[in-house]
Amino acid sequence: MAAGTPVIASEVGGLQHTVVHGETGLLVPPRNSNTLAIAIRHLLEDPTLRQRYGNAARHWVRARFSTQAVTTQFYELYQSLTLATFVQEIIQTQSPAIK
């Protein structure tokens, strides 16, 4: 996807959360060779669709996994953990009368 290649994947595990059906590629039911063959033929016969899915796939990956995006995600995670830890410490140190 990062290389701008549309993906055909089985609807299993993390693949079904990574490939956006009809946007970045196609999802097919697992162990269904007929549907897989149809999906392959569909993309082989439509270069415009391949290009559109490929461009969308590249954009999807960059929006979620670029250095900037991952840095922002980690920053937000650490901020939430820091805030949660701080609030938890305040709650635990309050006197029984305040609780």
C-alpha positions as CSV (number, residue, x, y, z in Angstrom):
1,M,0.0,0.0,0.0
2,A,2.8,2.4,0.8
3,A,4.2,1.8,-2.7
4,G,0.8,2.8,-4.2
5,T,-0.2,-0.7,-5.0
6,P,-3.9,-1.6,-4.6
7,V,-4.4,-4.7,-2.4
8,I,-6.6,-7.7,-2.6
9,A,-6.7,-9.4,0.8
10,S,-8.8,-11.9,2.7
11,E,-11.1,-10.5,5.4
12,V,-9.1,-11.9,8.2
13,G,-7.1,-10.5,11.1
14,G,-5.6,-7.1,10.7
15,L,-6.0,-7.1,7.0
16,Q,-9.7,-6.3,7.3
17,H,-8.8,-3.2,9.3
18,T,-6.0,-2.1,7.0
19,V,-7.5,-2.5,3.5
20,V,-10.5,-0.3,3.0
21,H,-12.7,-2.3,0.7
22,G,-13.5,-0.3,-2.5
23,E,-11.1,2.5,-1.5
24,T,-7.6,1.2,-1.1
25,G,-8.2,-2.3,-2.5
26,L,-10.6,-5.2,-2.3
27,L,-11.4,-7.6,0.5
28,V,-12.6,-11.1,-0.2
29,P,-13.9,-13.8,2.1
30,P,-11.2,-16.3,3.3
31,R,-10.9,-19.6,1.4
32,N,-13.1,-18.3,-1.5
33,S,-11.0,-18.7,-4.6
34,N,-13.8,-17.8,-7.0
35,T,-14.3,-14.4,-5.3
36,L,-10.5,-13.9,-5.3
37,A,-10.3,-14.6,-9.0
38,I,-13.1,-12.2,-9.7
39,A,-11.3,-9.5,-7.7
40,I,-8.0,-10.1,-9.5
41,R,-9.7,-10.0,-12.9
42,H,-11.6,-6.8,-11.9
43,L,-8.4,-4.9,-11.1
44,L,-6.5,-6.4,-14.0
45,E,-9.1,-5.2,-16.4
46,D,-9.5,-1.7,-15.0
47,P,-6.3,0.4,-14.9
48,T,-8.1,3.5,-13.8
49,L,-9.5,1.7,-10.8
50,R,-6.0,0.2,-10.0
51,Q,-4.5,3.7,-10.1
52,R,-7.3,5.2,-7.9
53,Y,-7.0,2.4,-5.3
54,G,-3.2,2.6,-5.4
55,N,-3.2,6.4,-4.8
56,A,-5.7,6.0,-2.0
57,A,-3.7,3.2,-0.5
58,R,-0.5,5.4,-0.5
59,H,-2.4,8.3,1.1
60,W,-3.9,6.0,3.7
61,V,-0.5,4.6,4.8
62,R,1.1,8.0,4.9
63,A,-1.7,9.5,6.9
64,R,-1.4,6.8,9.5
65,F,2.2,5.7,9.5
66,S,4.4,8.6,8.4
67,T,7.0,9.7,10.9
68,Q,4.9,12.7,11.7
69,A,1.7,10.7,12.2
70,V,3.4,8.1,14.4
71,T,5.2,10.8,16.4
72,T,1.8,12.5,17.0
73,Q,0.2,9.3,18.0
74,F,2.9,8.5,20.5
75,Y,2.9,12.0,21.9
76,E,-0.9,11.8,22.4
77,L,-0.6,8.4,24.0
78,Y,2.1,9.6,26.4
79,Q,0.2,12.7,27.2
80,S,-2.9,10.6,28.1
81,L,-0.9,8.2,30.2
82,T,0.9,11.1,32.0
83,L,-2.5,12.8,32.7
84,A,-4.1,9.6,33.7
85,T,-1.2,8.8,36.1
86,F,-1.3,12.3,37.5
87,V,-5.0,12.2,38.2
88,Q,-4.8,8.7,39.7
89,E,-2.0,9.8,42.0
90,I,-4.1,12.8,43.2
91,I,-7.1,10.5,43.8
92,Q,-5.0,8.1,45.8
93,T,-3.3,10.8,47.9
94,Q,-6.6,12.6,48.9
95,S,-7.6,12.3,52.5
96,P,-10.6,10.1,53.3
97,A,-12.7,13.2,54.2
98,I,-12.3,14.6,50.7
99,K,-13.2,11.3,48.9
